[in-house]
Amino acid sequence: MTKHCADIQSDRELGAYWEREFCKLAARHGLVFTPIQIGLSKSAQAWSLRENKWKNYTLPDITVWTAPGQHHEIKHKCPTRYGSFGLESYRFEHLIEFAHITQQDVLYTIHNHALNGGRHNKTNDIRHWLTANVMELDGKWTVSGTHSSSYYANGVITPQIYYWPVSLWMPLLEYWQ
């Protein structure tokens, strides 16, 4: 078993690989998109001026421009032993804020490698992709705790994690149809 958060460079490369694989699926479905985060050492930001102060917003990984627009936070993971998907609370809060601002779908989209033969299998099958609108996940986490480590600013932290049952996700193919 691979130790969680053991090699930031390798993990980022794997994440970028699956972001590109998501883009290939989007292209095959006739969608126009921008991979926002690939190749960046820090998260991409949007900015506004509020009450004479600059406010920044962390952007999701990929924006689909095809109307009505959608923004995807991409993860390559499998469910926990309790049948849940998790996300750091601070990341989730950024996604919720962005959904309110854009009034577009902001989705937590997962390549479920449990359906793909493991974390290192590179086969890209749309049937292994699941998605959930963050507005529909808001307030529905079943466990909130600090059960896992995560990368933050090129280091490792143990943040608060929200967990949701896998049943709240739908197949990506169904969402796109």
C-alpha positions, 0 to 999 in steps of 0.5 A: 500500500502506498503511504498517503502524502509521501511524494508530493511531486509524484502525487502531483504528476498523477493528479495532472495525468488524471486532469488531462484524462478528464480533458480527453473525455470532455473533448470526446463529448464535444465540450470546450474546456480549460485545464486551469491548474495543470503545470502550476506550483500554486493554485490558480486564483480569480480576483475581485475588489471588495470594499477596496480590498483584493479578494482571491478565489481558488479556482477548480481544476478544469472549467468547461466553457460550453454553455451553461458552463461547469467547473470541476475539482478533479480527484483520483481516489477510491472510497474510504473503507466506510464507503465515502469520499472525502475532501478537505473542508477548506477546499470544499468551502472554496468550491461552495463560495465559487459556486455562489459567485458563478451561479454555475455548476461547480462539481467534485469529480472523481476518477474512482480507481477502485473501479479501474484496477487500482491507483496506478492503472492508467486506463481511462474509462468514463464509467469510472468517473463520478461527479457531484454538484457541491451545492448538493453536497453542502451540509450533507457530510457524514463525518467531519474530522482530521483523519488524513494528511493533505498537501498544502503550500508544498507541505503536509498538514492534517486538515479537517476533512468532510466525508460524504457517502458515495451514493451522492455521486452520479456517473459523469456520463449521466451528468454530461447527457 
